[in-house]
């Protein structure tokens, strides 16, 4: 049986979970469509999700449609939980992007579509809520073409929009409106089709060729069919199902190939055991088989799979194995982490598709005696969401977590209380800055000179690199100067050096992560056979920070791009508010009684803008924002407390390292 791993993605409140419920009902998995408001949906199973009415963790449910086994993954829509969406993208065969017919294209909609397009994931767009007052499918279809992608094809028309009886009529393969729209889009993305259309005229658009071409281009992620309907009433959902089966590429897994898969989610079972969600790309994984995942702690022989649960018809069914194309829950892998790979599946899980969190805060237990339990609890939460990026300041005894926004903070607080019985408070949320290199700097520590206690010579040069390029490590030394008797190859030496450099640059001159630079090894030396890998590893941070001090760094704060809709008569109050919060708006666009402002604002000011906006816009202001870039901080640079050994202080660093601390 062919398998389709399908993601449902959307901006919060577009109706994504309601659509999931309707699809499950059509497939016969559930007898009654659940309600987000009532808290009885199939995929929002966490108590906190039911309480808040939002999806927080991705959920998998499986069913069969027309001979295709569909693994449907419902993902969070709130931007504070975009990391959960990120982990799912690498295991998808296709996606349905849900857009509200009332609110239209929103900030998270654009972020999601931009990423889906970049990854080449086939996408169907479902314009939901056509039965709601204020629905305007013509306007929204135009927004999709303007703000998401021009390569969109309407797959039908809406009747009675904005009323409870709104319906959707799908176009037939020979329907004039469908053929005209599809041919225009296909001609834009495919030169061969354009030539055939120009030369062949009517012959090209008959006999189902347009439909066949559409299927091919959708599978390539170059054309995006648009369906309309209502998840609540069911209008248009059956037609969407036809599109899912007929337009998205289901796969036949290579069962006879070596086992290959990727872990995209980790949770804890009732007894605290780790449970891994695994997408199999090839081969077969069996119970009692010993496997090794990249990054796992299973040792030389790997860890034994103790149980496998495969998703089937709305349930998780115990099976002796899981085969290619399927998604399963796997027990027994205590060292497994999100992004770990079995074999070489060639998927992008574990890569960074969205911007990292731009905020952080200190988590403080209400009861001092809970400090140890809090660290354990946050460590387990970080297993489920690695971008929480738990940091411990050993000097101050403080625990830091990274955040996308205030809602995520509320969820962390509620989760700690509900699942771990730990009450916490938070310090003020602060932005996570980065440091960028200003110029070039060099340093060297020579073996046997200047009180260098290590049996190694290390020379490094630091240079600035283009924004967004990250950290690159180069070697500019003769091979005979590298202790290859310690490292198996030059590449292994380079990787070990890079790991140490990247780890050291997590905290730069002002305590922030240093990014966008090139670090070049300019000198190296050793004494055979006494020099060990530890000599290079311990000396490198000292040399690197000396070079960095010479180069200098600038602290850059995260900046969001915002779009603000407001009543036209409140512009005089909105502009001073943005100015006070260091916002930089463009020229306002005012049409009739409403206006739109777009611009930049520091991430640290977004929450305050959200709080004050209702008061200056009569409660009618609508703000969308998303991380866009970093820019230099004006005035004195903010510093971040160091949480590790400080190579900037040579004496203190050497004392700790030489004591083996």
N, C-alpha and C positions, 0 to 999 in steps of 0.2 A: 504494500500500500504506500502511495506517495505521502510525504509529510510536508506540512507548511508550518513553519514557526513564525507566528504573526504577532507583531506588536501593536498595541493601541496607544497612541500618544496624543496629547493635546495640552493646551493651556488650561489651567484650573477652571472648573465649572462649565466647560464646554459640553459635558455630557458623556465623557469617555467611559466611566464605569457603568452608566445607564445603558450605553450601547453594548458593552460586554454582556450585561444581563440579558438584553434582548437577543443577542446572538446565541447565548446558551439556551434560551427558551426555544428559539427556532430549531436548534439542534436536538431538542428533547432532553437536554441534561437537567433542566429544572422545570418544574410544573408551573411555577408562578414567577413572574418578573419581580425581583426585589427592588427596593427603593433606597437610594442613598440617604434621603431624609429620615426614613424609618430605621436605617441601620441594619438592614437584613440582606445586603447584597452578598453574592457568592465570593467575590475576590477581596473585598474589604473585610478581612476576618479578624484583624487586630481590634481589641477593645477600644483602643485610642482612635482608630480609623472610624469605627462606628460612632464614637462619641463626637468626633469633630466633623464627620461627614466629608473627609478628604482621604485620598489614597496616599499612604506614607511609604509603604514597601511594595515592590513589584510582586505580582501574584501570577501563578500559572494555572491554567485549566485547559483540559483537552477534550475534544469531541470530533466526530466524524461528519463531514459534509460531502455528499455526492462522491463517496469513495476516497476522499482525501482526509487524512488524519491531521487536524489542526491543533497545534499547541498555541493557545492564545495567551499572551502576556500583557496583563493590565499594568500600566505604569503610573507613577504619580504625575499630576499636572502642575502642582505648585512649584514655582521656580526654586524654592528653598530645598527641594528634594530632587533636583536635576541629576545629582550623582547616581541616584537609583536608576534613572533612565539610561544614563551613560553606560552602565554595566550590561544593560540588556541589548544595546544596539549591535554589538559584535556577534550575537547569536541569531539574528533575525534573517529570515528569507524575504520578508516583506512587512509593510506597515500600513495601518490606517491612521491618517491624521484627521482628527476631529476638530471642526471649526464651528463656532456658534453662528447661526443665521441672524442673531440679534447683535451680539457684540462684535462679530467679524474677526478679522485677523488681529491678534494681540501679540504682546511682546514675546511670550514664550512660544507662540506659534511660529514666529519668525526664526527664533533660535533653533527650534526643533527641525524645521524644514531645511534650514541652511545646513545643518549637520547631516540630515538624511540624504540630501543631494550630494554633499561632499563625499559620503561613503558609497554612493551609488545604490542605495537600498530602494527597491521598487516600492512605490507609495500610491495608495488610493486616498483621495480626500473625501471626507463625508461631512457635508454641511448640515449640522444638526439643528433641532429646535425650529423647524419651519412652521410649526403649529403655534408658536409663541407670538404674542403681540409685539410689534416692532420688527418682526422678521423681514428682511429685505435681501432675498437671494441674488437679485441682480447686482446690488451694491457689493455684496460679499464676494460674488464670483469675480467682479472687477478688482476687488482688493487682493484676492488670491493671485490674479494675473499680474498685478502691479507690485505687490509687496513680497510675494513668495517665489513665483516663477511664471513666465509667460507661456510655458509649455503645458497648458491645461486644456482639457477637453470635457465639456459638459456631456454627461451620459444620459440626460433626460431633462424633463421640465417639471416644475412644481405647479400644482393646482390648488387654489384657495389658501395661499400662504398667509400666515398670521391668524388663522382660524383653527379651531379644534379639529376640523375635518380636512385639514391640509393633506394632500397626497402627492405622490411622485409617479410619473409615467416615464418609463425608460424608453429611449430611442431604439428603433429597430436598426439593423445593419444597413438598410437602404434609405433610412429617414434623411430627408434633405438637410435638416439642421445639423444632424450628427455628422454626415458626410462632409459638409462644408467646413464645420469647425475642426474636425479631425484632419482633413486634408491640409488645411492651412498650417496647423501645428506640425504635422508630420513632415511637410515640405520644408519647414524652418529647421528641423533637426536632422534631416536625412536628405543628402543631395541626390542620391539615386532615386528616391521617391519623387523628389521635385522634378527631376528630368523625365521620369516616367509619366508623371501627372501632366507636365507640359506637352509631352509628345503624344500620350495616349488618350488624354481627355477622359471621356466617359467610361472607357474600358477599364481604367484604373480603379474607378470608384464602384465597380460592380463586382458581383461574385464573391463578396466577403473579403476582398483584398485589403480594404481599409482596416477591417477588424483584425486581420492577421498581422498587418504592419503595426497596428496599435499594440497588440500583445507583445511583439518583439521589442518595441521601443520602451514599453512599460517595464519589461524584464531588465532592460539595460539602465533603468533609472533616468530616462531622458524625457519621458512624457508622463503626465499625471492626470488620470481620469478623475472627474469630480461627480460625486453622487449627492443627492439631497434627500432629506427625510427627517424623521423624528424618532429618537430612541424610545421615548415615552409611549407614543401611540403605535409604533411599529411601522409607520409609513416609510417606504423606501428601503427598509432594512433587508427585505428579501432580495431586492435588486442589488443591494450592496453585496450580499452573500454570493450572488451570481458573479459579480465582479471579482470577489476574492478568489473564487474557484477558477474562473475563466481567464483572469488577467495576471494574477500573481504567480510566480514560479514555484510550484511545489517540487520537492526533490526526492529522488530515489537514492537512499544511502548506499555507500560502498561497504557492504557487510563483510566482504572477504579481505578488505584492506586492513593494515595495522590500526589498532585502536587509536583514535584521536578525538579529543573533546576539550571543552573549556568550562571552567567553573565561573558562573556569573552571579551567584548569590550564595551567601553562607548564613545560616541561622542556627539557633540553639534549640535542641529538643527538650522535652519535659524534664529529662534527667540532667540537663546541662551539656549534653553531647553535641558535637558539631554535626550539622547536616549540610551537605554541599548540593547545590543545584547545578547539574551538569548537562550541557548540550553536547551530544555525540555527533561528530562530523563524519566519522568513518569507523569501520570495524565494530567490535563488540566488547563490552565490559561485563565480567561475570562476578557473582558473589564468591567470596573466598579467594579471589585473585589478588595478588600483591601488585600494587601500582606505585609509581613515583610521579608526583606532580612537581612542576617547577616551583621552587620556593617552599615546598612542604618540608616537614621535619621527620620524614619517615625513615631516614637512615638509608644504608646501602641497599637493602632488600625492598624498601618501600613499605607501605602500610597495607593491611589486608582489608578489603571491602567486606563489611559484615552484613550489609543488607542493601537492597536496591528497590526503590518504589518508582514505578513508571506512571505517568499521567495518562489516564484513560477515562473517557466519558464522565468528566467532572469529578473524578476521584483519583487518589493515589493508590495503585494496586501493587502489591508485593510481587516481584518477578525475580527469576534466577539470573537475569541479565538485561542489559539495555543495548540496543543496536543503533546503527548510524541513522541520523535524522531525528531521533527521539530526544526528549528531555526527561531527566530522572532526578530523584532525590537519592543521594548516596550516603550511607553511614559507614563509620569506621576510620575516617581520614582525619585524625586529630590535628595534623599539621597543615591542613589545606587552607588556602586563602583565595579571596576573590581574584580572578585573573589567572590563576594557575592553569597550566595546560597539561593534558595527557597526550603524549605524542606531539605531533606538529600540525594542528588543525588549520593554521594559517589565518586565524581570525584576529580581529582587532580588540578583543576584550582585554581590558587592562590599560589600553591607551587612553589618553586624555582628549576627549572630543569637545567638552565644554570648558568654560573658564573655571579655574579652581576657586574655592571659597575666598571671599575678600574680607571676611570679618573673623574675629576671634574673641574669646572671653575666658575668664577664669571661673571654674566651677568650684563652689565652696559647700561642703556638707554642713547642714544645720547643726547636726550633732558631731562634735569633734571626734568621737569614737568611731564614726563611720568612714574616716578618711581612707583606711585600708580597703574597706568594702567598695568605696566609691571608685578607687583605682581599678579594681577588678571589674566592676560593672562597666566603666567607660572603656576599658580594654575590650570587653566583649562587644560593646556597641560599635567600636571602631573596626572589629572584624566584619560586622554587617555593613558598615559604611566607612571604608578606609579614609575618605576625605574629611572625616572628623579630625584626623591628624592629631591624635592625642599627644600632648607634650607635657613632660613633667619637669618643673624647676626644682632640682634637688636642694638648691641653696635656700629657697623660700618655702619649699614644701607645697608648691601650688600646681594645680592641674589645668592646662589650657586645652580648649577644643576649638577647632575651626568651624565656621558657620557660613551659610549662604544668606541667612536672614533671621529676623526675630521669631518667625513662626517655627523655624527649626529649633530655636532655643527653647520655646515653650514645649515642643514635642520631646526634646531630650529631658527636660524637667519632669514632664508627666510620665515618661517611660521609666525613669529612675524610681519614681514614686510607686508606680503600678507594678512593675516587674521585679524590682529589687528592694522595695521598701525603704528607699533612701531619699530623704528630703534634702533639696539643695537650693542654694541661691546663686546668683551670677553677679560678677562684677560688671562694670560698664563694658559694653561691646565696643571694640576698637578695630580700626581697619588693619589688614595685613599688608604691609608695604613690601617692596622689594628694593634691593640695591643694584644699581648699574655702574659698571666701571667707567671712570671718567677718562683715563689715559692709559699709558703703558707703564708697567712696573716690573722690576726683576729682582731676584734674590737668589743666593746660593749658600749652602752649608757644605763645607768641604770636609771629607773624612780626615780626622786627626788634627783639625785646626779650629781655632776660636772656640774652644770648649764644646765642640760638637761631640756629644757622648755616644753617638750612634755609629755603627760600622757601615756607613753609607755616605755617598755624596749625592745631593739632590739640588739641582738648579731649575728654577721655574721663571717663566715670563707670563704676565697677564696682560691681555689686550682686550679692548671693547669689541663687541660683535653686534651685528644688526639686531634690532628689536624683534623678539620672538624666536631667535635662533637657539636659545638655551645655552648650555655649557658644552663646549667642544674641547677635547684634549688631543694635542698633537705631540709627536716625538721628533726632536731635532738633535739626536745624539747618535754616535756610532754604535752599532749593535754589540760590539765587544765590551762596551761600558755597561751593558745591562746584565744583571746576574741571572742568566737563563738557566743556570743549574738549580735555581729556586723556582723559577716559573717555566712551564712546559714550552711556552712559545712567546714570541714578541706580542702577539695579540692578547695572550693571557696576562702578560705584564701590563699592557696598556689598559686592559679592563680593570685590573686590580688598582692601578694608579688612578683611573677615572673614578672608581668607587670611592676612594679616599678623598679625592678632590671635591666630588659632588657632596659628600658628607660634610666636609669642612666648610664648604660654601653655603651650607644651610644657615649659617650665622656669620654675617660679614662684619665690617668695621663698626656698624651701628646695631648689630644684632639681627638684621633681616637677611633673608635668603638673597644671595648674589646670583644674578642670572645674566644671560646674553653676553658671554665673554668666551675668549679662547685662552686656554692655559697650555703653554708649550713647555715640555721638558727640554731644557737647554744644557744640562750637565748631569752626569750620573757616574757613580763609581762604587766599588765594593772590594772586599777582601775575601777571597775564596779559601776555604769553604765557610768561614765564620759568619759572613753577612747573611742575614735571614730576611724573610719577607717583612717581619715586624720592624726591622730597622728602617726600611723604606716607608712603611705605613706610618710610623710614629714621627719620622722626620719631616715628611711631606707637609703636614699642616703648619708647622713652624715656618717653613720656607714660603709656603703659599700666602700666609697672612702677612709676612714681611713684604712680599711683592705687591700684595693688594694694598697695603698701607702706602707704598710708594705711588701706586697708580691712582689711588683715591676713588671714592664711590659717591654717588648721589642717591639719596633715598627718594623713591617714587611711590606715590599713593595710588590705590585703585580708583578709577573713575568710571561711572556709569553713563551710558547714553540714555536719555529719557524722552518720553513723548507724553505731553500733558494736554488733555482736553478740558476746557473750562468754559463757563458762561462768558460771553464777550464783555459784559459789563463789570466783570471782576478782574480784568487784565491789570488795572491800576493797583490791585492788592497782590496779585500773583507775582508780578515782576520784583517788587521789593522783597518778598519772601525768598525768591530764588537768589537774589543778590546777597541777602543776609546769610544764606546757606552755601555761598560760594558757587552757586549754579551759573553756568554760562549759556543762556538761551540764544537761539537764532532769532530771526525775524518772525514775529507772530503772524499766523495766517488766520484771519477772521472772516467768517462767512455768516452773515445774518446774526443770529443770537448766540453763536458758539465760536470758539476759537481753538487753535492748536499751537502749541509751542514744542519745539524739539531742541535739545541741547545736551550739555554735559554737566554732571554734578558729582562731587566726590562721594564715594561709596559710604563714607562715614555719615553723610548728611541725608541719605535717602530715607531712613526711618523717620527722622525729624520732619522731613518734607511731607511724608505720608500722614503724620500726626496733625500737622497744621493746615494741610490742604483743605479739609472739609470746612474749617472755620472761615477761610477767605474765599471760598467758591460756593457758599450756600449749600454745602454738602453735595455738589454736583460735579466736582473735579474728578477726573479719572487719570491716574498716573500709571505708566508702564516704564520699567527701567530694566536694564541688563548691563552687566560688566562689559566695558568696551576696550579700555586700555589703562596703562599706568602713566602718570606724568610726575615730574619732579615736585617735591613738597616745597612750598614757599616758606621762607624763614628758616628757623632752627630745625634741624632734622630730629624727628622723634626717634628715640632709641628703644630697643626691645631687650628685656633682661635675658642674659645668656643662660642657657640651661645645660651647658656642657663645659668641658675644659676649654680654657681661653688661650689659644696659641698666640694671641697678641701680647700676653704677659709671659715672656720667655722663662723667667725664673719659676713662676708658679706652675707653668705647663710642664717643665722638665721635672720639677719635684714630684708632681703627681704621676707622670708617665714612668719615671724611673723607680717609683715605689710600686709600680704595677697596678695603680688605681685605674 
